[in-house]
Amino acid sequence: MRTAMVAMQVQGITPGARVALLINNAVASMPFDFACAKAGVNRVLLHYPIQGGS
C-alpha cells in the first residue's frame, strides 16, 4: 500500500486529484484502494463490458 501511495506522489498525483483505474473490483485491487484513500486521491473506476468469446 505504501509503495503505491509513494508511486502516485512521485508521479505528481496530489491530494484531491482523480485517478482513473481500469481494474477488476476484486480483493486484489484493495491495496490500491487503500493507497488512494491514504494519499487523499479520488479513484474513478472505468467500466468496460465483459464480452464472451469473439
Secondary structure by P-SEA (a helix, b strand, c coil): caaaaaaaaaacccccbbbbbcccccccaaaaaaaaaaabbbbbbbbbbbcccc
